Amino acid sequence: MGEEATGRKRGRYAATDLKRGLILTAARTIFERDGLDGASLRAIAAEAGYTPAALYFHFDSKEALYAEVLGQSLAALTAFVDAAVAGAATPPQRFRAAALAFFDFYAENPRDLDLGFYLFRGGMRPHGLGRERDRTLNEALEASLAPIREAARELGANPELADLIMADAFAHASGVLLLAHTRRIRMFGTPPRALMERHVETELDRLQHGAR
């Protein structure tokens, strides 16, 4: 293939990537405003400045778009947690860094937390994005939490206990974040992060002193 043809091909790829990026940006805006159930491909297309047919060239459904947007959010979360853990020298420091970084990411990015709770829009009746997409997204979420489990293992927890500690950290962070972002936490007069820090220190004390 000649240089001119190669250049044209690269240009097409760049244009396609740009259009895909604009669509995803528009999709995030609409999903944040309307949620998964309230969003439509027509609204996303209008926000992106394209026709609905142009969207179908890249994504076959709004669920596929939502999965891509949420996948980007989870990738950013994982990178944030990994960066925090990379600067920790000991297992207790890594445990603390991983759990608090997970909390801090969503404390600082409430829209990402909202995206992550798509399953419960419209009440407690769960909605999915399709079995394969849900599986992929669950794996991405678990990857962001894995440093908590790994640090717990380093601190002596067996595999079953380490999994439990990881799930417990996720549940605790989610609950505190939900209270914080809905401002229900005010009734307790306690800073949200202080509650997460207390949970982390309690877990560390149990791990280090065998109180399990």
Buried (B, 14 or more C-beta within 10 A) or exposed (E): EEEEEEEEEEEEEEEEEEBBEBBBEBBBBBBBEBBBEEBEBEBBBBBBEBEEEEBEEBBEBBBBBBBBBBBBBBEBBBEBBBEBBEEBEEBBBBBBBBBBBBBBBBBEBEBBBBBBEBBEBEEEEEBEBEEEBBEBBEEBBBBBBBBBBBBBBBBEBEEEBBBBBBBBBBEBBBEBBBBBBEEEBEEEEEEBBEBBBEBBEEBBEBBEEEEE
